[in-house]
Amino acid sequence: MLNDVPGVKDAITTPDGDIYSLPQVNDCYHCSMSEKMWVYKPWLDKLGLKIPTTTDEFTAMLKAFKTQDPNGNGKADEIPLSGMKNSWHEDIAGFLMNPFIYSDMFVKDGKIQVPYNTPEWQEGLKYLHQLYADGLIYSGSFTQDSEQFMKLGENPGTPILGVAVAATRSTFADISDKGRGNDYVVVPPLKGPDGNRVTLYEPAPVTQPAEFIITKNCKHPDVAMRWADAMYKRDITLRSVIGRPDKEWRNAKEGETGLNGKQASWVELKQSEALTNHAWMQTGPSLRTREFRSSHAVPKGTQEEVLWKATEQYEPYLPKDIEPVPDLFFTEEQSNEMATLEKTVTDYVDEMKAKFITGKANIDKDWDKYIKTLDSMGIKDYVKIYQEAYDAKYKN
């Protein structure tokens, strides 16, 4: 595992060169570019529109959804665009911030940077505010939970939701065989007014860095280590994550094709009812490499296949001159300081995003005050701690 999966050893090795725990590894392709957007294709077809490629085209599409009655019921009940209070990239100012600036903390030329206090972030907020002022963003996008989001996508009888920000369609719509979610197609990253076109990239195969630890009280650490090592084998990973062989999964037959278009390795078996206690469901050490996941044979149109194909449209727009912040180790002192700093800063950024977009705060008049408040909250110290952790890991 440490040799074959890039990033794992780096993620679990401290700056002192020690490894204290063993990870759960899941090199999920679609998860690495999960800041996605989905549009209701029947509305595009009815209005003769194409999937937008720029922010201007996107705005024009939303206006058409609002004014041209694409659901055909004679009522102005269409919701052009919605997200929800962020859980996994359902934040309105995520996908739609990337045309202006990379939407999260990043590394450039070895320096940690945040986008929240830049002129580009301000321009992105102005764009989003105009969408909101034109009635194109659902007001509940900043407060609603997953249940409320689903009610929009699954409005009884008449579809009302045109575009949704979400990592997966199942967040806001039914994706069963006859579900409405199957009519939503992905929108690739949009090009901004200055030509910026990028997707958020989170290449993190280590989903849980400390999934297995041997304590000092273990009488047979060598046996415990052999047990943990075995958990990374293919068939044991399948048993722990998916279930029982020939009941929840089976080996693929000759000619069955995986997500990568090559001979499949394994097939997940469809169940007639929901199961419990048949697997550990992503608990404990396991190893799902990119090859393992891509060799999975899935029927066309299922969630995994749709997400794989959608992500292929995002991959050409991976960031080129910056890199995502890698997994870092913080000292106890840094962690204690970060516990307060990070929440204070990020909560304020989220609060002001909503206020700027909805017009409760004026982007021009209140911007300087916003920047000063971030400074007083310690955003520079926040970045400094990340920089110190980054330098400790890569510059020593």
C-alpha positions as CSV (number, residue, x, y, z in Angstrom):
1,M,0.0,0.0,0.0
2,L,2.7,2.5,1.0
3,N,4.5,1.9,-2.3
4,D,1.6,1.7,-4.6
5,V,-0.7,4.5,-3.5
6,P,0.8,8.0,-3.8
7,G,0.2,10.2,-0.9
8,V,-0.6,7.6,1.8
9,K,2.9,7.4,3.4
10,D,3.2,11.2,3.3
11,A,-0.2,11.6,4.9
12,I,0.5,9.4,7.9
13,T,4.2,10.2,8.5
14,T,4.9,13.0,11.0
15,P,7.5,15.6,10.4
16,D,9.8,13.6,12.7
17,G,9.5,10.6,10.3
18,D,7.3,8.5,12.6
19,I,4.1,6.6,11.8
20,Y,1.8,6.2,14.9
21,S,-1.3,4.9,13.3
22,L,-2.6,3.0,10.2
23,P,-5.2,4.6,7.9
24,Q,-8.3,3.8,6.0
25,V,-7.5,4.4,2.3
26,N,-10.2,5.2,-0.3
27,D,-8.9,6.8,-3.5
28,C,-12.3,8.0,-4.6
29,Y,-12.1,9.6,-8.0
30,H,-15.4,11.5,-7.9
31,C,-14.7,12.6,-4.3
32,S,-11.5,14.3,-5.4
33,M,-13.5,16.7,-7.5
34,S,-16.8,16.8,-5.6
35,E,-17.7,20.5,-5.9
36,K,-20.2,19.8,-8.6
37,M,-23.3,21.4,-10.1
38,W,-26.3,19.7,-11.8
39,V,-28.9,21.0,-14.2
40,Y,-32.4,19.6,-15.1
41,K,-31.9,18.6,-18.7
42,P,-35.6,18.5,-19.7
43,W,-35.7,22.2,-19.1
44,L,-32.7,22.7,-21.3
45,D,-34.3,20.7,-24.1
46,K,-37.6,22.5,-23.8
47,L,-36.0,25.9,-24.0
48,G,-33.4,24.9,-26.7
49,L,-30.5,25.7,-24.4
50,K,-27.1,24.1,-24.1
51,I,-25.2,23.4,-21.0
52,P,-23.4,26.6,-20.0
53,T,-19.7,27.0,-20.2
54,T,-19.2,30.6,-18.9
55,T,-20.7,32.6,-16.0
56,D,-22.5,34.8,-18.6
57,E,-24.1,31.7,-20.2
58,F,-25.0,30.4,-16.8
59,T,-26.8,33.6,-15.8
60,A,-28.7,33.6,-19.1
61,M,-29.8,30.0,-18.5
62,L,-31.0,30.8,-15.0
63,K,-33.0,33.8,-16.3
64,A,-34.6,31.6,-18.9
65,F,-35.6,29.1,-16.2
66,K,-37.2,31.9,-14.2
67,T,-39.1,33.6,-17.0
68,Q,-40.0,31.1,-19.6
69,D,-42.1,28.6,-17.6
70,P,-40.0,25.5,-18.4
71,N,-42.2,23.2,-16.3
72,G,-45.2,24.3,-18.4
73,N,-47.7,24.8,-15.6
74,G,-48.4,28.4,-16.3
75,K,-47.0,29.5,-12.9
76,A,-43.9,31.4,-11.9
77,D,-42.9,28.7,-9.5
78,E,-39.6,27.7,-10.9
79,I,-36.5,27.8,-8.6
80,P,-33.6,28.5,-11.0
81,L,-30.8,27.6,-8.5
82,S,-30.4,26.2,-5.0
83,G,-27.9,24.9,-2.7
84,M,-28.1,24.2,1.0
85,K,-26.2,24.9,4.2
86,N,-22.9,23.3,3.4
87,S,-22.4,19.7,4.3
88,W,-20.4,18.3,1.4
89,H,-19.9,21.0,-1.2
90,E,-23.6,22.2,-1.4
91,D,-22.5,25.8,-0.7
92,I,-23.6,28.2,-3.3
93,A,-20.3,30.1,-3.1
94,G,-18.2,27.0,-3.9
95,F,-18.6,25.9,-7.5
96,L,-19.6,29.4,-8.4
97,M,-16.6,31.0,-6.8
98,N,-14.1,29.0,-8.8
99,P,-14.6,31.1,-12.0
100,F,-13.2,34.0,-10.0
101,I,-10.7,32.4,-7.6
102,Y,-10.0,28.9,-6.2
103,S,-12.6,28.4,-3.5
104,D,-10.5,27.1,-0.7
105,M,-7.1,27.4,1.0
106,F,-4.3,26.6,-1.3
107,V,-0.5,26.5,-1.7
108,K,1.3,28.7,-4.3
109,D,5.1,28.7,-4.6
110,G,5.3,27.0,-1.2
111,K,3.1,29.6,0.5
112,I,-0.2,28.9,2.2
113,Q,-2.9,31.3,1.0
114,V,-6.6,31.8,1.6
115,P,-9.0,33.3,-1.0
116,Y,-11.5,34.9,1.4
117,N,-9.8,38.3,1.7
118,T,-8.8,38.8,-2.0
119,P,-10.2,41.2,-4.6
120,E,-11.2,38.1,-6.7
121,W,-13.3,36.8,-3.8
122,Q,-15.0,40.1,-3.7
123,E,-15.8,40.0,-7.5
124,G,-17.2,36.5,-7.0
125,L,-19.5,37.7,-4.3
126,K,-20.7,40.6,-6.5
127,Y,-21.6,38.0,-9.2
128,L,-23.5,35.9,-6.7
129,H,-25.2,38.9,-5.3
130,Q,-26.5,39.9,-8.7
131,L,-27.9,36.4,-9.2
132,Y,-29.7,36.7,-5.9
133,A,-30.9,40.2,-6.6
134,D,-32.4,39.0,-9.9
135,G,-34.3,36.3,-8.0
136,L,-32.2,33.4,-9.5
137,I,-30.9,32.0,-6.2
138,Y,-33.3,30.4,-3.8
139,S,-33.3,32.3,-0.5
140,G,-33.3,29.1,1.6
141,S,-29.9,28.1,0.1
142,F,-28.1,29.5,3.1
143,T,-30.2,27.9,5.8
144,Q,-32.0,24.8,4.6
145,D,-31.0,21.2,5.5
146,S,-30.8,18.1,3.4
147,E,-34.5,17.2,4.0
148,Q,-35.6,20.6,2.8
149,F,-33.3,20.5,-0.2
150,M,-34.7,17.1,-1.2
151,K,-38.2,18.6,-1.1
152,L,-37.2,21.1,-3.8
153,G,-35.8,18.4,-6.1
154,E,-38.7,16.1,-5.4
155,N,-41.6,18.6,-5.5
156,P,-44.7,16.4,-6.0
157,G,-45.9,16.3,-9.6
158,T,-44.2,19.3,-11.1
159,P,-40.5,19.8,-11.2
160,I,-39.5,23.2,-9.8
161,L,-35.7,23.0,-9.3
162,G,-33.5,23.9,-12.3
163,V,-30.0,23.8,-11.0
164,A,-28.6,22.3,-7.8
165,V,-25.1,22.6,-6.2
166,A,-24.2,19.2,-4.7
167,A,-21.5,16.6,-4.8
168,T,-24.1,14.0,-5.8
169,R,-27.6,14.1,-7.3
170,S,-28.9,11.9,-4.5
171,T,-28.5,14.9,-2.1
172,F,-31.5,16.7,-3.7
173,A,-33.4,14.1,-5.8
174,D,-34.4,10.5,-6.1
175,I,-32.0,8.5,-8.3
176,S,-33.8,5.2,-8.3
177,D,-34.7,3.7,-11.6
178,K,-37.6,6.1,-12.3
179,G,-36.5,8.9,-10.0
180,R,-36.4,12.5,-11.2
181,G,-32.7,12.7,-10.2
182,N,-31.8,10.8,-13.4
183,D,-32.8,13.8,-15.5
184,Y,-30.1,16.0,-13.9
185,V,-26.8,16.2,-15.8
186,V,-23.6,17.7,-14.6
187,V,-22.4,21.2,-15.4
188,P,-18.6,21.3,-16.0
189,P,-16.5,24.1,-14.4
190,L,-17.5,27.6,-15.7
191,K,-15.1,30.1,-17.2
192,G,-15.1,33.5,-15.4
193,P,-14.9,37.0,-16.9
194,D,-11.1,36.9,-16.6
195,G,-10.8,33.4,-18.1
196,N,-10.4,31.6,-14.8
197,R,-11.7,28.0,-15.1
198,V,-10.8,25.6,-12.3
199,T,-12.2,22.8,-10.2
200,L,-11.7,22.3,-6.5
201,Y,-9.3,19.4,-6.1
202,E,-9.0,17.2,-3.0
203,P,-6.6,14.3,-3.8
204,A,-6.9,12.7,-0.4
205,P,-6.8,8.9,-0.6
206,V,-6.4,8.7,3.2
207,T,-10.0,9.2,4.5
208,Q,-9.1,8.3,8.1
209,P,-5.4,8.7,9.0
210,A,-5.8,7.1,12.5
211,E,-8.1,4.2,11.8
212,F,-5.9,1.6,13.6
213,I,-3.7,2.2,16.7
214,I,-1.9,-0.3,18.9
215,T,-1.9,0.8,22.5
216,K,0.8,0.1,25.1
217,N,-1.6,-2.4,26.7
218,C,-1.7,-4.7,23.7
219,K,-0.2,-8.1,24.8
220,H,0.7,-9.2,21.3
221,P,1.4,-6.2,19.1
222,D,2.9,-8.3,16.4
223,V,-0.3,-10.3,16.0
224,A,-2.4,-7.1,16.0
225,M,-0.1,-5.7,13.3
226,R,-0.5,-8.8,11.2
227,W,-4.3,-8.5,11.6
228,A,-4.3,-4.9,10.5
229,D,-2.0,-5.6,7.6
230,A,-4.4,-8.3,6.4
231,M,-7.3,-5.8,6.4
232,Y,-5.7,-4.2,3.4
233,K,-6.0,-7.3,1.2
234,R,-8.5,-7.0,-1.7
235,D,-10.9,-9.7,-0.6
236,I,-10.9,-8.7,3.1
237,T,-11.5,-5.1,2.1
238,L,-14.5,-6.2,0.0
239,R,-15.7,-8.2,3.0
240,S,-15.4,-5.4,5.5
241,V,-16.7,-2.6,3.2
242,I,-19.2,-4.2,0.9
243,G,-20.2,-7.5,2.5
244,R,-20.2,-11.2,2.0
245,P,-18.8,-12.8,-1.1
246,D,-21.5,-14.0,-3.6
247,K,-24.2,-12.3,-1.5
248,E,-23.3,-8.6,-1.5
249,W,-20.5,-8.9,-4.1
250,R,-18.9,-11.4,-6.5
251,N,-15.8,-11.6,-8.7
252,A,-16.4,-10.3,-12.2
253,K,-16.9,-12.7,-15.1
254,E,-15.0,-12.6,-18.3
255,G,-16.3,-9.7,-20.5
256,E,-17.8,-7.7,-17.7
257,T,-16.5,-4.1,-17.9
258,G,-15.4,-1.8,-15.1
259,L,-15.8,1.9,-14.7
260,N,-12.4,2.3,-16.5
261,G,-13.7,0.5,-19.6
262,K,-11.4,-2.5,-19.0
263,Q,-12.1,-6.0,-17.7
264,A,-13.8,-5.7,-14.3
265,S,-12.5,-7.3,-11.1
266,W,-15.7,-7.3,-9.0
267,V,-19.4,-6.7,-9.1
268,E,-21.6,-5.3,-6.3
269,L,-24.8,-7.4,-6.2
270,K,-28.1,-5.6,-6.1
271,Q,-30.2,-6.2,-3.0
272,S,-34.0,-6.4,-2.8
273,E,-34.0,-4.7,0.6
274,A,-31.8,-2.6,2.8
275,L,-29.3,-4.6,4.8
276,T,-27.7,-4.1,8.2
277,N,-24.8,-5.8,10.0
278,H,-23.5,-7.4,6.8
279,A,-20.4,-5.3,6.6
280,W,-18.3,-2.8,8.6
281,M,-19.4,0.0,6.3
282,Q,-16.1,1.9,6.1
283,T,-15.0,1.3,9.7
284,G,-11.5,0.0,10.3
285,P,-8.5,-0.2,8.1
286,S,-9.2,-1.0,4.4
287,L,-7.6,-0.3,1.0
288,R,-9.6,0.9,-2.0
289,T,-7.2,2.1,-4.6
290,R,-8.2,4.0,-7.7
291,E,-7.6,0.8,-9.6
292,F,-9.8,-1.2,-7.2
293,R,-12.7,1.3,-7.5
294,S,-12.3,1.7,-11.3
295,S,-12.4,-2.1,-11.8
296,H,-15.9,-2.2,-10.2
297,A,-18.5,-3.3,-12.8
298,V,-21.6,-1.2,-12.4
299,P,-24.8,-0.9,-14.5
300,K,-25.0,2.1,-16.8
301,G,-26.8,5.0,-15.2
302,T,-26.1,4.0,-11.5
303,Q,-24.7,6.6,-9.1
304,E,-21.1,5.4,-9.3
305,E,-21.1,5.4,-13.1
306,V,-22.7,8.8,-13.4
307,L,-20.3,10.4,-10.9
308,W,-17.3,8.8,-12.6
309,K,-18.4,10.1,-16.0
310,A,-19.2,13.5,-14.5
311,T,-15.8,13.8,-12.9
312,E,-14.1,13.1,-16.2
313,Q,-15.6,16.4,-17.3
314,Y,-14.0,18.2,-14.4
315,E,-10.5,16.7,-14.6
316,P,-9.3,18.9,-17.5
317,Y,-9.7,21.9,-15.2
318,L,-7.5,20.8,-12.3
319,P,-5.5,23.7,-10.9
320,K,-2.2,24.2,-12.6
321,D,-0.3,26.9,-10.8
322,I,-1.5,26.1,-7.3
323,E,-1.9,23.0,-5.3
324,P,-4.4,21.9,-2.6
325,V,-3.2,22.0,1.0
326,P,-1.9,18.5,1.9
327,D,-2.6,16.6,5.1
328,L,-0.5,18.3,7.8
329,F,0.5,17.6,11.4
330,F,0.0,20.3,14.1
331,T,1.8,20.5,17.4
332,E,-0.4,20.4,20.6
333,E,0.1,24.1,21.0
334,Q,-0.9,24.8,17.4
335,S,-3.9,22.5,17.7
336,N,-5.1,24.3,20.8
337,E,-4.8,27.7,19.0
338,M,-6.4,26.4,15.9
339,A,-9.4,25.1,17.7
340,T,-10.5,28.6,18.4
341,L,-9.0,30.4,15.4
342,E,-10.3,28.2,12.6
343,K,-13.9,28.1,13.8
344,T,-13.9,31.9,14.4
345,V,-12.6,32.7,11.0
346,T,-14.5,30.2,8.9
347,D,-17.8,30.9,10.7
348,Y,-17.4,34.6,10.0
349,V,-16.5,34.0,6.4
350,D,-19.6,31.8,6.0
351,E,-21.8,34.4,7.8
352,M,-20.5,37.3,5.6
353,K,-20.8,35.2,2.4
354,A,-24.5,34.9,3.0
355,K,-24.9,38.6,4.0
356,F,-23.0,39.9,1.0
357,I,-24.9,37.6,-1.4
358,T,-28.3,38.4,0.0
359,G,-27.6,42.1,0.3
360,K,-27.8,42.3,4.1
361,A,-24.3,43.7,3.8
362,N,-23.0,45.9,1.0
363,I,-20.1,44.4,-0.8
364,D,-18.5,47.7,-1.7
365,K,-19.3,49.7,1.5
366,D,-18.7,46.9,4.0
367,W,-15.7,45.2,2.3
368,D,-13.0,47.1,4.2
369,K,-14.8,46.5,7.5
370,Y,-15.0,42.8,6.6
371,I,-11.2,42.6,5.9
372,K,-10.4,44.5,9.2
373,T,-12.6,42.1,11.1
374,L,-10.9,39.1,9.6
375,D,-7.5,40.6,10.6
376,S,-8.7,41.2,14.2
377,M,-10.0,37.6,14.4
378,G,-6.5,36.4,13.6
379,I,-6.7,35.3,10.0
380,K,-3.0,36.0,9.6
381,D,-2.2,33.8,12.6
382,Y,-4.5,31.1,11.1
383,V,-2.5,31.1,7.9
384,K,0.8,31.3,9.8
385,I,0.0,28.1,11.7
386,Y,-0.7,26.3,8.5
387,Q,2.5,27.6,7.0
388,E,4.5,26.5,10.0
389,A,3.0,23.0,9.8
390,Y,3.6,22.9,6.0
391,D,7.2,24.0,6.4
392,A,7.9,21.5,9.2
393,K,6.7,18.7,6.9
394,Y,8.3,19.7,3.6
395,K,11.2,22.1,4.3
396,N,13.1,20.4,7.1
